[in-house]
Amino acid sequence: MSTLAKRLKAALARSPGVTQADLARVCKIKSASVSNWATGKTASLKIETARRAAGLLRCDPFWLATGAGSPNWLNEQHAAEGVASYSVAHDLSQAKSIVLPLQLEWDTIMQGSLPDQFVLPLRDTALQPKFASATRIIFAAAREPQPGDVVLLRDKSGDLYIREYHLVRTGHWRAAAVNPAFQPLDSAADGLQVLAVAIGALWA
């Protein structure tokens, strides 16, 4: 779904007990702000607001905020996989107690295994204008990528990238940049391995 208004409408349809007033209360914003989401006056959400709203609406905060990835309603897929996620269903009191995972730096992720969830800053402009250069991406290491997801990946030379996952056919995919100045990478030719999938973003 290409707009925040459409995503919100779909999420509210699956949560008939949730009102715009509930969203405003959980997100600690004015009711008029939520109304702007619903009418299309607001096109995107900051991650803190998206996490609070997604906790109440039981969907993926990254999808709700940006439209990327999939809604993962009720977190059924990831609960089955045993993967913790920010879209886990919260009641009104739980939605305000989300703690961010550990922030890693690029020189440290070359060594050892990755934590289940972590934050990593962008280091190039491949995802501009979708994300500003100061954006930090929240990743889940054990999550399977879906078409359109932002992923952290490694090529056969050991170089690391953050790109969008685009499925070509079963077993074959490309890692694409939003910025046309960057060439796409090919899973076969470049020996790509997905290390983690984005579940949110922190804007500076």
Summary of the structure (lengths in Angstrom):
residues: 204
radius of gyration: 17.0
end to end distance: 25.6
largest distance: 51.3
contacts: 631
relative contact order: 0.14
helix: 27%
strand: 22%
